[in-house]
């Protein structure tokens, strides 16, 4: 862990890393277990002035609480989108504490979001389903920060359009049902 931080500082030509997320779990998602040892190491590196802020990624709510007890955390980065809503309660708790939530795969990842309700709302708004899905995330909570990846300028414009897309209470309720259907 220490070597990775020092390697990143050297490779980037920096004296301090602004944020380091401790990535947990695996491709199947968060896995139970303590994060104390690696997170304490990151906290020590933060105390040495090599890291400004700490976060956790692919973590359970219990691991987030454990990390927060060791050192202040700036963000949590977990799988979350319109259809995968396992972190609803965690997002609300983090918002109360002023901690950012950064959903990964906000558009579904390798399996893009598909829903007739999403397509219906998008058609009504004259928007793409992906723009609507991002707009829903931004409406979901003020602590959600989006970093949707893209490999094309067209998708970049589509993603950006979601930031300015207003959704009515009725549209939000209709979209909320998508994640509750499963």
C-alpha positions as CSV (number, residue, x, y, z in Angstrom):
1,X,0.0,0.0,0.0
2,X,2.8,2.4,1.0
3,X,4.8,1.6,-2.1
4,X,1.7,2.1,-4.3
5,X,1.1,5.6,-2.9
6,X,4.8,6.5,-3.3
7,X,4.8,5.0,-6.9
8,X,1.8,7.1,-7.8
9,X,3.3,10.3,-6.3
10,X,6.5,9.7,-8.3
11,X,4.7,8.8,-11.6
12,X,2.4,11.8,-11.4
13,X,5.1,14.2,-10.2
14,X,3.2,15.2,-7.2
15,X,3.9,15.8,-3.5
16,X,0.4,14.8,-2.4
17,X,-2.4,12.8,-3.8
18,X,-5.8,14.6,-3.5
19,X,-7.8,11.4,-2.9
20,X,-7.1,7.7,-2.5
21,X,-9.9,5.2,-2.4
22,X,-9.3,1.8,-0.8
23,X,-10.8,-0.6,-3.2
24,X,-12.4,-3.6,-1.6
25,X,-14.5,-6.6,-2.7
26,X,-14.2,-8.2,-6.1
27,X,-16.0,-8.4,-9.4
28,X,-19.0,-9.9,-7.5
29,X,-19.3,-6.8,-5.4
30,X,-18.4,-5.9,-1.8
31,X,-17.2,-8.8,0.4
32,X,-17.5,-8.8,4.2
33,X,-14.5,-8.4,6.3
34,X,-12.4,-5.8,8.1
35,X,-10.6,-3.1,6.2
36,X,-8.7,-1.9,9.3
37,X,-5.2,-2.8,8.4
38,X,-5.0,-1.3,4.9
39,X,-7.2,1.7,5.8
40,X,-5.0,2.4,8.9
41,X,-2.0,2.4,6.6
42,X,-3.7,5.0,4.3
43,X,-4.6,7.1,7.4
44,X,-0.9,7.1,8.4
45,X,0.1,8.2,4.9
46,X,-2.5,10.9,5.2
47,X,-1.1,12.1,8.5
48,X,2.3,12.2,6.9
49,X,0.9,14.7,4.3
50,X,1.1,12.3,1.3
51,X,-2.7,12.0,0.9
52,X,-5.3,14.8,1.4
53,X,-8.5,12.8,1.5
54,X,-9.5,9.1,1.9
55,X,-12.4,7.1,0.5
56,X,-13.5,3.5,0.1
57,X,-14.7,1.7,-3.0
58,X,-16.8,-1.4,-3.4
59,X,-17.5,-1.4,0.3
60,X,-20.3,-2.6,2.6
61,X,-22.1,-0.2,4.9
62,X,-20.3,-1.9,7.8
63,X,-16.9,-1.3,6.1
64,X,-17.8,2.3,5.5
65,X,-18.6,2.8,9.2
66,X,-15.3,1.0,10.1
67,X,-13.3,3.3,7.8
68,X,-15.0,6.4,9.1
69,X,-14.1,5.3,12.7
70,X,-10.4,5.1,11.7
71,X,-10.2,8.4,9.7
72,X,-12.6,10.9,8.1
73,X,-13.7,9.7,4.6
74,X,-14.5,12.0,1.8
75,X,-16.3,9.6,-0.5
76,X,-17.7,6.2,-1.1
77,X,-17.6,4.7,-4.6
78,X,-19.9,1.7,-5.1
79,X,-22.0,0.1,-7.8
80,X,-25.3,2.1,-8.0
81,X,-27.7,3.1,-10.7
82,X,-31.4,3.3,-11.5
83,X,-31.7,-0.5,-11.5
84,X,-29.1,-1.4,-8.8
85,X,-30.2,0.3,-5.7
86,X,-28.7,-1.7,-2.8
87,X,-27.1,1.5,-1.3
88,X,-30.2,3.6,-1.0
89,X,-29.9,3.8,2.8
90,X,-26.2,4.3,2.8
91,X,-26.5,7.2,0.3
92,X,-28.9,8.9,2.7
93,X,-26.6,8.3,5.7
94,X,-23.6,9.7,3.8
95,X,-25.6,12.8,2.7
96,X,-26.4,13.5,6.4
97,X,-22.7,13.4,7.1
98,X,-21.7,15.5,4.1
99,X,-19.8,12.6,2.5
100,X,-19.9,12.2,-1.3
101,X,-21.2,9.1,-3.0
102,X,-19.7,8.3,-6.4
103,X,-21.6,5.6,-8.2
104,X,-19.7,3.4,-10.5
105,X,-21.5,1.9,-13.5
106,X,-24.1,4.7,-13.3
107,X,-25.4,3.7,-16.7
108,X,-25.2,-0.1,-16.1
109,X,-21.6,-0.8,-17.0
110,X,-21.1,-3.7,-19.3
111,X,-24.9,-4.3,-19.4
112,X,-26.4,-0.9,-20.2
113,X,-29.6,0.0,-18.4
114,X,-32.7,-1.1,-20.3
115,X,-36.2,-0.5,-19.1
116,X,-39.5,0.3,-20.8
117,X,-40.3,2.8,-18.1
118,X,-36.9,4.5,-18.7
119,X,-37.5,4.6,-22.4
120,X,-41.0,6.0,-22.0
121,X,-39.9,8.8,-19.7
122,X,-37.0,9.6,-22.1
123,X,-39.3,9.7,-25.1
124,X,-41.7,12.1,-23.3
125,X,-38.8,14.4,-22.4
126,X,-37.2,14.2,-25.9
127,X,-34.1,12.8,-24.3
128,X,-32.1,9.6,-24.4
129,X,-32.6,7.0,-21.8
130,X,-29.0,7.4,-20.6
131,X,-29.5,11.1,-20.1
132,X,-32.6,10.4,-18.1
133,X,-30.8,7.8,-16.0
134,X,-28.0,10.3,-15.2
135,X,-30.6,13.0,-14.4
136,X,-32.3,10.6,-12.0
137,X,-29.0,10.0,-10.2
138,X,-28.4,13.7,-9.8
139,X,-31.9,14.2,-8.5
140,X,-31.5,11.2,-6.1
141,X,-29.3,13.0,-3.6
142,X,-27.2,16.1,-3.4
143,X,-24.1,14.1,-2.4
144,X,-24.0,12.0,-5.6
145,X,-21.1,12.9,-7.9
146,X,-21.2,11.4,-11.3
147,X,-18.2,10.3,-13.4
148,X,-19.7,8.4,-16.3
149,X,-17.1,7.1,-18.6
150,X,-17.4,7.4,-22.4
151,X,-15.3,6.6,-25.5
152,X,-17.1,9.0,-27.9
153,X,-18.0,12.6,-28.2
154,X,-21.6,11.8,-28.9
155,X,-21.9,9.9,-25.6
156,X,-20.1,12.8,-23.8
157,X,-22.8,15.2,-25.0
158,X,-25.5,12.7,-24.1
159,X,-24.0,12.4,-20.6
160,X,-23.8,16.1,-20.2
161,X,-27.4,16.6,-21.2
162,X,-28.4,14.6,-18.2
163,X,-27.0,17.3,-15.9
164,X,-29.5,19.9,-17.1
165,X,-32.5,17.6,-17.5
166,X,-35.4,18.5,-15.1
167,X,-37.5,15.6,-13.9
168,X,-40.9,16.1,-12.3
169,X,-42.0,14.4,-9.1
170,X,-44.2,12.1,-11.2
171,X,-41.3,11.2,-13.5
172,X,-39.0,10.6,-10.5
173,X,-41.7,8.3,-9.0
174,X,-42.0,6.4,-12.2
175,X,-38.3,5.9,-12.5
176,X,-38.0,5.0,-8.8
177,X,-40.1,1.9,-9.5
178,X,-37.5,0.5,-11.8
179,X,-35.1,-0.3,-8.9
180,X,-37.9,-1.6,-6.7
181,X,-39.2,-4.0,-9.3
182,X,-36.4,-6.6,-8.6
